Amino acid sequence: MFKKEKIKDLHYSVTGFLTADEVQSAADEVLKKFGETAKMPGFRTGHVPLSVLRQKYNASAYGEAIDKLMNSDLEKYATDKKIRLAGSPKADLSKWEIGKDVEYTLEFDILPTLPEIDLEKITLTKKVTKLDESEVTKAVENLRRARSVAEKQPENYKAQNGDTAVIDFTGYIGDKAFEGGAAKMHHLVLGSGSFIPGFEDQIIGHKAGDKFDVNVKFPKDYHATDLAGKDARFAIELHEVRKHVLPELNDDFAKEIGRESVKDLQEHIRNILNEQYEEAAKQEMRNELLDVLADKVKLDLPESLVEQELQMAKNEHEHHHEHCDGKCGGDCKFDEKKERKDAERRVKLGLILAEWGTANKVEVTRDDLQQAIWAEAARYPDPKQVFEFYNKNQNALTMLRGMLFERKALDTMLTHVKTKEKSVKPEELFQQAKAK
């Protein structure tokens, strides 16, 4: 057992002692296990004498033996003290020499004890919204547009908003064409906003065969800094205009997308929209509850976990700005003070959800994991790659399980709080959910 201990809040420093004999005995056990399959010239597999194994592998066996003995001491200590480690300990054996007694020091943080949280004293705002039938109509029209046919129009037809213009274009700053500013037979949906502001508007009203210039100004925050804020001219040749003809809204159309009738399709869309409203409102409540927990629950934090979270944020920041070259303004600088505060919040909430969830028997089932992986896979062109990624990457699967656990713990907490309803418009609900 440890002969010295130094405790400050959640940080522990303990010193232990191992005799040379017990280290050698533990090393011999390691060597014997290794010897069961070891192959050496002159000996049959599994029959290499211990003395021979010591001569060749004793030094490496010492390391594994000392690790096992230290871990055994630490497990007994944690059990006796009724503490749980927040991570792997740091070991110091700097004064040890092979064949001699070992004095070692372990430093580690422990997990805090979660105070009792009376969720029934917390009142959250549940935002509710009434479905506007115009949203159902808009969704149906979007489905029709997605299945529209772009029909080529006569040469005297003038391009309108919503049409597809097939164009060649070359961009100039002054009299010089700039890199990446040209294309041939590009299909541009007018009104889509896919080009810089003002570009598409100046094509409306032109006919197939027209050659003309479009004059625009690049936004100041344009991603290509050599173009940002500059005036540009685009030489345009309009080859053809295609008008999108929508399919007729009838039961046959509904059946093409898997519903029995137009009425069934509209009801299906109503259900989806209501589910989206409910989920957006629930996400608002989740965010509000997290704010309450972060603000009201008093909890000491293991510094090692905060430092680990801060380092992850720093690595992500450096990766995001590795090609910045000082052109990103103040965003290039890592704000240590702000990021530390954010890291402390994440660690605190993670501990609260983990401790509360465990105490209240929250579990992530196999079905939960499968549904989450299926949902993620559905967002990619090749879902098979997502499944293969999780099958081969256990760390990613563990992280996903952790995220699901926190979400389930938070949703279980929501069943215990009080709520007050507030009527809002749909756009307000989704704007706020997006802002979070």
N, C-alpha and C positions, 0 to 999 in steps of 0.2 A: 504494500500500500504506500501511498505517497507520504514522504516525511515532511514536506513543506507545502504550504498552499498560500497563495496571495489572491484575494478576491476584491475586485472593485466593480460594483454594479453587476453587469452581466459578463464581465471579463474575468477569466480565471487563468492563473499561472500556477502550475503544480510541479513539484520536483520529486522524482522517483529514483529508486536505487535497485540495480540488478547485480547479483554476484557473477563473477566470471564462470563459476560452475553451472549456474542455472542457464546462463546464456549458451554455454557449450552444450548442455543437455538439450536445450530447445533446438540448437543448430543441428545436433545429431539426429533429432526427429525429422528435421527438414531433409537432411542428407539421406536418411533411410527411405523416406518417401520417394525422393528422386532416384535412389538406387534401384527401386523396383523396376524401372524401365531404362536405366542408364546402360549405354553401350560403350565399352572400353576394350581396347586390344588386349588379348590374353585372358579375358574373362567372359563367361556366359552372361547373357542379358539377365539382370536381376540378381546376379551373384558377385557383384563388385564389393570387396571388403570395405567396411566403414573407414578403416585407416587409410585406404587408398583414396576414397572419396574426400576425406578430410584434407589430404595433401593437395588435391586439385581444386576443390570447391568450397573449402571452409570459409573463406572470406565472404563470398556471396551468400552463403547460408547464414552467416552472422546477421546480415542485414534483415533477412526475412524473419529470423528468430527474434531479433530485438523488436521488430514491428509487432509481431504476435504478442510478445510479453507486455509491451507498452499498451497495446489495445486492450488486452485482458485486464490490466490494472485500471485502465480508464473506464472500462465497462462496469467493473465492480464499484469504482468510485462514483460514477453517475447513478448507479442503482441505489447505493447507500445514501447519496445526497438528494435523490429524487429530482435530478436535473436532466435536461435534454440538450445535447449539443446543437448549436446553430450551423455547424459545418465541420469540416475536417480540422483537427488540431495542427498547430505548427510545432514540430519537434526540434529540440536543440541537443545534439550529442557532441558538440565541438571539442570537448576535452577527452573524449573516449579514445582508447587505443585497443587494438585487437588483442584478445587474451587477458584483458584486465576487467575489473569491475566497471559497471556502467552507471554513471549518474546522468540523468536526462531531465529536461524540462519540457513540459507541454503547455502551450498557450491556446486558449479557445474561448469562444463566446457561447453562452447558453441562451436558449429560447426563454422569453419572458412568460410569466403566468398571465393569461388573459383575464381581466376583471369581468365581473358579471355585467352583461349588457341587457338592460330591460327594454326590449324592442317595443313592448306595448305602450311605452311612454313616448315613442317617436311617432309623429304625424307627418305623412308625406302628401304631396299634391299629386292627384291623378288627373291628368289632362284628358278630357273626353271631347270628341268631335263628331259631328253629324255628317254622314255620307251625303254628298251632293250628287244628284243623278247626272249632273253634267260631267262628273269625273268618270262615271260608267260610260257615257257617250264618248268621251275623249279616249278612253282605253280601247273601246271598240274601233274607233277611227284609226288609232295607232296600229291595231291589228290589220285593218284593211290596207293601210299604207305599206305595212311590211310585206304584204302580198300583192302589191300593185305591180303593174307592168308598165315599164317606161317605153312609150311609143314615140318613134321619130316623127317630128312635125314637119309640115311643108316649109319651104325656104322663106315664105313671107310671114311666117309665124314669129311673133315677138316673144322673147323669153320672159316668163313670169316667175314670181316667187314660188318656190316649191318644185320648179322644173329642174331637170338635169341638163347642164351645159357641157358639151364636149369641146374642150379648148386646148390650144397651144398657148403657152405664155413664157415670157422672158422678163426677168426683173432687172431694173437698172437703178443704181445710185449715181445721179448725175448722168454721165454718158457711158459709165462702165457697168457691164453686167456683173452681178454678184453671184458667188458660188452658192449652189443649191436653190437658185431662184428661177429655174426653168423646168418645163415639162412638156411632153407631147401627148395629145389625145387624153387629157386629164378629164375625168368625169366629176363635175362639181355640182352638188345639189345646192341650188340658190336658196338662201335663207337658212342654211344649216349652221352658219357661223364657224365653219371649219377653216376659213381663211381670215386674215387680219381684217379688222373693222373697215367697212367701206368698199372692200373689194367686190363682194358679191352683188351689192346694190348697184354698182356701175355696169354690170353685165345685163341686168334686167332691162328689157326694152330693145335689145339688139336682136338681129336675125342671123340665121346661118349664112356664112360667107363674109360677115362683117369683120373688118380689121380695125382695131381701135386701141387707145391707151386707157389704162386705169391708173389713177393717181391716188396714192394712199400715204399714210404716215405710220411707221412702225411704232407700237406702244413703247413707252419708256422702260417698261419691265420685260421687254421681249427677251426670250431665252438666249438668242444670239446677240451678245453685247456689242458686236461691231455693227449691228443694224438697228439696235434699240434707239428709238426717238428720231430716226432719220426719215426724210421724205424719199419716196420711191415711186418709180414709174414702171408699169408692167405693159409690155406690148402683147396684145391679145389677138388671137385669130379664133373666131367661133366657127367650128365645123358643123355642129348640128345641135338642135334643141330637142329634148325628149320630155314629153308630158306624162306624168304618172296617172295611169287610169286605174281607179280603185275597183276591186270586185264588188258585185252587188251584195248588199247585206240581206241574206236570206238563210234559210235552214241549211242549204247545201254548203254555204260558206262556213257556217257554224260546225258542220260535220267534218269539214276539212281540218279543223283545229281541235277535233276530239270532243265536241259537245253535240247534243242531240238536236238542238234548235237555237234560234236567236234568243228566245226567252231563257233557255238553259245557260247559254253563253253569258248573258247579262247577269244572271243570278250568280254564276261562278265568279265573275269579275267583282260583283258586290262583296262576296265572301272574302276574296283575296284582299280587296281594299280595306275591309273592316279588320282583317287580321293584321294588315300593315299598320293601321291606326293603333290597334291594340299593342303591337310590338313597340311602336315608336313611343307610346305613352309609358309602357313598362320600362323602356330604356331610360326615359326621363326620370322615372322613380328610382331605378338602379343608381343613376348618377347622383341623384339627390341623397340617397341613403349613404353612398360612399362619402359624400361631402360631410354628412352628419357624423359618420363613424370616424373619419379622419380628424374632425374638429373636436368631438366630445369624448372619445375614448382615450384615456391616459395610458400610455404604454411605453416602457423603456425599450429601446431598439438595440439589437446587437450591431456594434460598429462594423464588424466584418461583413455583415449582409449589406449594410448601407454602402460600404466601400466597393463591394462587388457590383451592386446595382449602378453606382456612380461610374465605375470603370466601363460597364457595358454601354452606358449613355455616351461616355467619352469616345469609345471605339466607334459607335454608330455615327456620332457627329463627325469624326475624322474621316470615316468612309464616305459619308455624304458630301463632304467638302474637299475631298482629295484632289479634285480638279478645279478648285475654286481660284487658285492663284491670286488671292487677295481682291478679287473682283466682286465678291458677294457682300461687301459692306460690313456692317457690324455682325451679320449672321455668321461670319467665318469664325468669330471668337467664341470659345466655349465658356459660357457663363457658369463658373464653378459654384457660386453662391446659389443661384437659381436652380441649377441642376441637382445640387445636393439636397435642397429642400424638396424637389420633386422625387428624388430617390428615396428620401426618408418617408414621404407619403406612400410611395409604392410598396416599400418594405412593410410599413405599418399596416396598410390595408391587406397585403398578402398574408401577414401573420394573423390578423383578425379573422379573415375568411378561412384560413387553414385550421386555426384552433377551434373556431366556432363550428365549422363544418364537421370536423372530426368528433367534437363533443356531441353533436346532434346527429351523428350517424349518416351524414351525407355520403353517397357513394356514386362513383362513375361506373356505369355498367358497360358491358361489351357492346350492347346496342347503342348506348350513348356515343361511344367512340366510332362505331361504324356509321352512324347517322352523320356525325360531324365530318368524317372523311368523305362520305358520299356528297355532302353539301359543298365541300371545298372542291371536290373533283368535278362537280357540275359546272364550275366556273371556268374550266380550262377546255381547250379544243380536244386535247387527248387525255381523258380522265385516267387512263391506265398508268400514266406517268406518276400521278398523285398516289395511287395505290402502291406502286412499286417503291416510291420514296418512303412511305411510312413502313412498309414491310422491311426495308433495308436499314432504316434509321430509327433505332430505338430511342435515341435522345429526343428526336422530334416527336415521337409518339408519347413520351413521358411529358414533354412540354404541353402537348395538346391535352393530355389527361389532366394536367394541372390547371389549365385554363378552363376546362369544362367543370372541374371540381369547384373552382372559385365562382363560376357562373351559377352552378346549382346551389352553392351555399348562399349566395346573394339572393337568388330567387326564393329560397326557403325562408330566408330572413324576411323577405317582403310579405310572406303570408302571416307574419306575426305583428306587423306594424299597423297603425291606424292610417286611414286615408281620408282626404277631403277632395271632392271633385271640382274641377274648374273647366268650364266650356271654352274651347279655343277653336280657331279656324284650322282646317287641315294644313294649310301652308305654314302656319305658325308652329304647329307641332313638328313638322318635318324639318323646318329651318333650325329649330332648337336642337333636335336630335342630331342633325348634321354638324352643327357648331361644336357639339361635345366631342 
